[in-house]
Amino acid sequence: MRGSRTGSGAGTTPDSRGGSSGTPPEHLGGAPLGVPQPRPTDRFAELLVAVLSGQRPVHAMLRHSAGQAYDELIRLAERGPLRTRGARPVVRDIGWFVPREGAIEAFARIGAGDRLRAMAFRLERGRDLRWRCTAVELGGPR
């Protein structure tokens, strides 16, 4: 299942070429349909941008990551890839693909002034039903 969110906060746009469940990521955590919940992709994209721009310390991701993702975040954060002198980086757009139940592969377009970067990350839901980042990559400026 594929989906996206525009930087303006518009709703999801599921794509029929993806998975068969028809469930957008905001409902994968088992929340009732009538209760609006932030999507895990949105929450993680914002948190990753805050860490990689120096607005939050890397240990803010410690309980939100698993496997080698935290080590990769440490390496990325040391370089400060999203630190800017002008405009703060913001998440402009998020898209995702659900390869299987309990996993989301996502991308985010990160803008800061006239710069645009790409960030990809993978989320997996653990036995405790909490989402954790298991991989993160950051693309160069465009």
Backbone as numpy.savetxt, mean C-alpha at the origin, in Angstrom:
# Nx Ny Nz CAx CAy CAz Cx Cy Cz
-8.48 -10.49 -8.92 -9.31 -9.32 -8.92 -8.43 -8.09 -8.92
-8.79 -7.15 -9.71 -8.01 -5.92 -9.81 -8.89 -4.77 -9.36
-8.25 -3.70 -8.92 -9.00 -2.53 -8.53 -8.10 -1.33 -8.48
-8.68 -0.17 -8.29 -7.87 1.03 -8.16 -8.63 2.08 -7.39
-7.90 3.05 -6.94 -8.46 4.19 -6.25 -7.76 5.40 -6.81
-8.49 6.41 -7.17 -7.84 7.61 -7.66 -7.34 8.43 -6.48
-6.42 9.32 -6.73 -5.87 10.17 -5.69 -6.91 11.04 -5.02
-8.05 11.22 -5.66 -9.09 12.04 -5.08 -9.94 11.29 -4.08
-9.65 9.99 -3.88 -10.38 9.23 -2.88 -11.63 8.57 -3.43
-11.76 8.48 -4.75 -12.93 7.83 -5.33 -12.97 6.37 -4.94
-14.09 5.73 -5.16 -14.26 4.35 -4.75 -13.48 3.36 -5.60
-13.68 2.10 -5.33 -12.96 1.06 -6.02 -13.56 0.81 -7.38
-12.76 0.24 -8.25 -13.21 -0.13 -9.57 -12.77 -1.56 -9.84
-13.55 -2.55 -9.42 -13.14 -3.93 -9.66 -13.11 -4.23 -11.15
-12.21 -5.08 -11.54 -12.04 -5.47 -12.93 -12.37 -6.95 -13.02
-13.23 -7.32 -13.92 -13.71 -8.70 -14.00 -12.63 -9.69 -14.43
-11.47 -9.23 -14.87 -10.42 -10.14 -15.29 -9.69 -10.74 -14.11
-9.93 -10.27 -12.92 -9.21 -10.76 -11.74 -9.87 -11.98 -11.13
-9.79 -12.07 -9.80 -10.28 -13.23 -9.06 -11.78 -13.41 -9.16
-12.25 -14.51 -8.63 -13.65 -14.86 -8.80 -14.54 -14.41 -7.64
-13.96 -13.91 -6.56 -14.78 -13.60 -5.39 -15.60 -12.34 -5.56
-15.15 -11.39 -6.38 -15.86 -10.13 -6.54 -15.83 -9.27 -5.31
-14.91 -9.51 -4.39 -14.82 -8.77 -3.15 -13.66 -7.79 -3.20
-13.93 -6.46 -3.19 -12.84 -5.51 -3.20 -12.05 -5.57 -1.89
-10.78 -5.15 -1.89 -9.94 -5.27 -0.70 -10.52 -4.66 0.57
-11.40 -3.67 0.48 -11.91 -3.09 1.71 -12.76 -4.07 2.50
-13.23 -5.13 1.86 -14.08 -6.09 2.54 -13.39 -7.43 2.77
-12.11 -7.53 2.47 -11.41 -8.80 2.64 -11.13 -9.12 4.09
-11.20 -8.15 4.97 -10.93 -8.40 6.38 -12.15 -8.89 7.14
-13.27 -9.08 6.49 -14.44 -9.60 7.14 -15.31 -8.54 7.79
-15.07 -7.26 7.54 -15.89 -6.20 8.11 -17.27 -6.22 7.48
-18.31 -5.91 8.24 -19.65 -5.86 7.67 -19.71 -4.88 6.51
-20.51 -5.20 5.50 -20.58 -4.37 4.31 -21.13 -2.97 4.60
-21.97 -2.79 5.59 -22.55 -1.49 5.88 -21.62 -0.56 6.64
-20.52 -1.06 7.16 -19.61 -0.25 7.95 -18.39 0.11 7.09
-18.23 1.39 6.73 -17.09 1.76 5.90 -15.78 1.54 6.67
-14.87 0.81 6.07 -13.57 0.54 6.66 -12.50 1.01 5.68
-11.41 1.57 6.18 -10.33 1.91 5.26 -9.76 0.63 4.66
-9.46 0.69 3.38 -8.87 -0.47 2.72 -7.47 -0.69 3.25
-7.03 -1.95 3.39 -5.66 -2.20 3.84 -4.65 -1.60 2.87
-4.97 -1.57 1.58 -4.04 -0.99 0.61 -3.84 0.50 0.88
-4.90 1.21 1.22 -4.79 2.64 1.50 -3.97 2.89 2.76
-4.29 2.15 3.82 -3.58 2.35 5.09 -2.10 2.06 4.94
-1.76 0.97 4.28 -0.35 0.60 4.13 0.39 1.56 3.20
-0.24 2.00 2.13 0.42 2.96 1.24 0.76 4.23 1.99
-0.18 4.75 2.77 0.08 5.98 3.54 1.19 5.77 4.57
1.18 4.65 5.25 2.20 4.37 6.26 3.57 4.20 5.61
3.64 3.49 4.49 4.91 3.32 3.79 5.46 4.65 3.30
4.61 5.50 2.77 5.06 6.83 2.32 5.59 7.63 3.51
4.90 7.58 4.63 5.36 8.32 5.82 6.74 7.83 6.27
6.98 6.53 6.22 8.28 5.98 6.63 9.35 6.33 5.62
9.07 6.15 4.34 10.09 6.37 3.31 10.37 7.85 3.04
9.52 8.72 3.55 9.77 10.16 3.42 10.36 10.76 4.69
10.55 9.93 5.72 11.13 10.42 6.96 10.13 11.05 7.91
8.85 11.01 7.59 7.84 11.59 8.48 7.57 10.70 9.69
7.84 9.39 9.54 7.70 8.44 10.64 8.94 7.57 10.67
9.33 7.07 11.84 10.50 6.19 11.92 10.18 4.82 11.32
11.22 4.15 10.85 11.02 2.85 10.21 10.43 1.82 11.18
10.73 1.95 12.47 10.16 0.98 13.41 8.64 1.09 13.52
8.04 2.11 12.93 6.57 2.20 12.89 5.99 1.05 12.07
6.81 0.44 11.22 6.37 -0.68 10.39 6.67 -2.03 11.01
7.31 -2.06 12.15 7.75 -3.32 12.74 6.61 -4.32 12.93
5.53 -3.90 13.53 4.41 -4.83 13.75 3.50 -4.94 12.55
3.77 -4.17 11.50 2.96 -4.18 10.28 3.67 -4.86 9.12
4.78 -5.52 9.40 5.53 -6.19 8.33 5.91 -7.59 8.77
6.26 -8.40 7.78 6.64 -9.79 8.05 7.71 -10.20 7.04
8.48 -11.18 7.43 9.51 -11.68 6.53 10.58 -10.65 6.25
11.04 -10.61 5.02 12.14 -9.72 4.64 11.69 -8.29 4.37
10.40 -8.03 4.41 9.90 -6.68 4.11 10.48 -5.64 5.07
10.57 -5.97 6.34 11.10 -4.99 7.30 12.57 -4.68 7.01
13.35 -5.70 6.69 14.76 -5.47 6.33 14.87 -4.58 5.10
14.02 -4.81 4.12 14.03 -3.98 2.91 13.63 -2.55 3.24
12.66 -2.39 4.13 12.25 -1.04 4.54 13.38 -0.30 5.24
14.14 -1.01 6.05 15.29 -0.39 6.72 16.27 0.13 5.67
16.59 -0.71 4.68 17.52 -0.29 3.62 16.97 0.89 2.84
15.70 0.83 2.48 15.10 1.94 1.72 15.05 3.22 2.55
14.64 3.11 3.80 14.48 4.30 4.65 15.82 4.99 4.91
16.91 4.24 4.98 18.22 4.85 5.19 18.57 5.81 4.06
18.13 5.48 2.85 18.40 6.34 1.69 17.41 7.50 1.60
16.32 7.43 2.33 15.31 8.48 2.29 14.79 8.76 0.90
14.32 7.74 0.18 13.97 7.92 -1.23 12.82 8.88 -1.50
11.98 9.12 -0.53 10.84 10.01 -0.76 10.99 11.34 -0.02
12.15 11.59 0.55 12.36 12.88 1.22 12.48 13.98 0.17
11.81 15.07 0.44 11.84 16.19 -0.49 12.06 17.48 0.29
12.50 18.49 -0.41 12.66 19.81 0.22 11.42 20.66 0.02
10.61 20.31 -0.93 9.41 21.08 -1.22 8.17 20.40 -0.71
7.32 20.06 -1.63 6.03 19.45 -1.30 6.22 18.07 -0.66
5.39 17.79 0.32 5.40 16.46 0.95 4.86 15.43 -0.04
5.45 14.24 -0.04 4.92 13.20 -0.92 3.53 12.76 -0.48
2.68 12.51 -1.45 1.32 12.06 -1.19 0.99 10.89 -2.10
0.09 10.04 -1.64 -0.39 8.93 -2.45 -1.41 9.49 -3.43
-1.10 9.38 -4.72 -2.01 9.91 -5.74 -2.98 8.86 -6.25
-2.55 7.62 -6.28 -3.40 6.57 -6.83 -2.93 5.23 -6.28
-3.86 4.33 -6.08 -3.54 2.99 -5.60 -4.30 1.99 -6.47
-3.61 0.93 -6.82 -4.25 -0.17 -7.54 -3.85 -1.47 -6.88
-4.60 -2.53 -7.13 -4.28 -3.79 -6.48 -4.74 -4.96 -7.34
-4.19 -6.10 -7.00 -4.56 -7.38 -7.60 -4.62 -8.38 -6.46
-5.64 -9.20 -6.44 -5.80 -10.22 -5.41 -5.47 -11.57 -6.05
-4.22 -12.07 -5.88 -3.84 -13.33 -6.52 -4.48 -14.55 -5.85
-4.81 -14.42 -4.58 -5.48 -15.49 -3.84 -6.07 -14.86 -2.59
-6.97 -15.58 -1.95 -7.56 -15.08 -0.72 -6.45 -14.89 0.32
-6.45 -13.75 0.99 -5.47 -13.47 2.02 -4.19 -12.84 1.51
-4.16 -12.44 0.24 -2.98 -11.77 -0.32 -3.43 -10.67 -1.27
-2.73 -9.55 -1.20 -3.00 -8.42 -2.09 -1.66 -7.92 -2.61
-1.54 -7.79 -3.92 -0.38 -7.15 -4.52 -0.84 -5.78 -4.97
-0.16 -4.74 -4.49 -0.63 -3.38 -4.72 0.46 -2.50 -5.29
0.04 -1.43 -5.93 0.97 -0.40 -6.38 0.39 0.94 -5.97
1.26 1.91 -5.82 0.82 3.26 -5.51 1.66 4.24 -6.31
1.02 5.26 -6.83 1.73 6.36 -7.47 1.91 7.43 -6.41
3.16 7.82 -6.19 3.49 8.78 -5.14 3.94 10.08 -5.81
3.28 11.17 -5.48 3.63 12.46 -6.06 4.19 13.40 -5.02
5.18 14.16 -5.43 5.74 15.24 -4.60 6.12 16.37 -5.55
5.32 17.42 -5.55 5.56 18.49 -6.51 5.36 17.95 -7.92
6.37 18.13 -8.78 6.25 17.64 -10.15 6.88 16.25 -10.33
7.32 15.62 -9.25 7.92 14.29 -9.30 6.86 13.23 -9.07
7.03 12.11 -9.76 6.12 10.98 -9.60 6.95 9.72 -9.44
6.66 8.95 -8.40 7.38 7.69 -8.14 6.36 6.57 -8.06
6.85 5.36 -8.25 6.00 4.18 -8.15 6.45 3.35 -6.97
5.51 2.81 -6.25 5.80 1.94 -5.12 4.92 0.70 -5.26
5.52 -0.47 -5.09 4.77 -1.72 -5.11 4.94 -2.40 -3.77
3.89 -3.04 -3.30 3.98 -3.76 -2.04 3.01 -4.91 -2.03
3.32 -5.89 -1.21 2.46 -7.08 -1.07 1.98 -7.15 0.37
0.71 -7.42 0.53 0.12 -7.60 1.85 -0.38 -9.03 1.97
-0.17 -9.61 3.14 -0.70 -10.94 3.41 -1.39 -10.92 4.76
-2.52 -11.58 4.82 -3.27 -11.66 6.07 -2.80 -12.89 6.84
-2.41 -12.67 8.10 -1.93 -13.75 8.94 -3.05 -14.52 9.61
-2.66 -15.50 10.38 -3.65 -16.30 11.10 -4.45 -15.46 12.08
-3.85 -14.37 12.55 -4.55 -13.47 13.47 -5.46 -12.49 12.73
-5.59 -12.66 11.41 -6.43 -11.85 10.52 -5.93 -10.42 10.34
-4.71 -10.14 10.75 -4.12 -8.82 10.54 -3.31 -8.83 9.24
-3.41 -7.72 8.50 -2.64 -7.57 7.28 -1.23 -7.13 7.63
-0.25 -7.70 6.92 1.15 -7.32 7.10 1.80 -7.16 5.73
2.71 -6.23 5.65 3.47 -6.02 4.42 4.56 -7.09 4.36
4.63 -7.82 3.24 5.63 -8.87 3.10 6.65 -8.55 2.02
6.43 -7.50 1.26 7.40 -7.09 0.24 7.13 -5.63 -0.12
8.19 -4.91 -0.45 8.05 -3.52 -0.88 9.16 -3.18 -1.86
8.81 -2.45 -2.90 9.77 -1.98 -3.90 9.41 -0.55 -4.25
10.42 0.22 -4.60 10.20 1.62 -4.96 10.85 1.89 -6.29
10.08 2.45 -7.22 10.61 2.80 -8.54 11.20 4.20 -8.54
11.90 4.53 -9.58 12.58 5.82 -9.70 11.68 6.96 -10.11
12.23 8.18 -10.14 11.44 9.36 -10.52 11.08 9.34 -12.00
9.97 9.99 -12.32 9.54 10.09 -13.73 9.26 11.53 -14.07
